[in-house]
């Protein structure tokens, strides 16, 4: 798939099966079990959210769950750190507005 590193002189890339998921109602593909943020990034989605105070774009930053740049709404749950959340078939992912609200 486009957007993924396929060869590396040292690392091996073992991927799960290809699955479909939805970002803001647009169907995308990724690999089951990979972080949602990685699947979004590989699909060309670079802005994961906007800062609350100044509305500045935030992207895939630390990738270890220490910052809040990747907080998104996943399957109706707000404040999901998509750098840590594994991708599953059929997930629905949305950019979160503000601090996120339970529905």
N, C-alpha and C positions, 0 to 999 in steps of 0.2 A: 504494500500500500504506500502511496505517496506520503511524504512527510515523516517517515520513520528511517532511522539508521538501519541499514540491512547488513552491513559488513563492518567489522572492526578487527584490528590486528590482535587484540588481546581478549576482548569481551565476547561472550556468546549471548545471543538474544533468543531466549526461549519464550515463545508467546502462546497465550491461550488461543482458543478458537475465535474466529472473527464473529463479532456480534453487532447488531444494530442498536443504536440508542438515539435519543432526541435531545437536541440543544435548541431551546426556544422554538420548539415545534418543527425544527428542521431535522430530517433523518441523517444521521452520520454513522460511520463504522469505526470500530476500535477492536481491541483484543481483550477478551474476558480476563478479568483479574488485574489488568494494568490500572494505574491511577487514572481517574476520570480526567484530571488536568492534562496528563500526557496524551490521552486520546483527543482532547480538545485542541491542544497545541499542534499535534500532528495533522489535524483537520483544518488548520489555519486560524483557529480561534485564539487570539493572543490576549484579548482583554477579558478577564474573568469577572471583574466587578469594577465599581467606581468608588473612590473614597467618599466617605459620608460627608465630611466637612467641605472639601473643595471640589468634589465631583471629578477627581482625577482618575484616569484609567490605572487599573492594577492588573498585573499579569502573574504568570507562573514564576514565583520568586524563590523561596527557600526550599520547597519540595520536601520538607521534613516535619511539617505541622507546627512550626514555631512562630509563624507570622499570621496575619489575617488577610493576606492578599488573595487567597483562593476561596473565601467563604462564598458558597453558592447554595441555591435551593435545589435539592435532589429528591425527586419523588414526593414533593410536598413538605420535606423537612428543611427548615432554614438552618443556616450556620454550619453547613457541612464543609469540612476541609477537603476539597476535591483532590488535593495533592496526596492524600492518604486513603481516600475512599476507593475501593476496587470497582471497576466497571462491570456491570451485569447487563444482560440482554434486556432491552426495552426500557432502560432507565430514562427518566425525563429530568433534564437539567436546565435550570434557568439562572440568569444573572440575578443576584439578590439586590433588592432595593433597601438601602439603609441597613438597619440592624437585623432585619428579618423578622417576620411575624408568623406565628403558628396559625394555621387556617382552621 
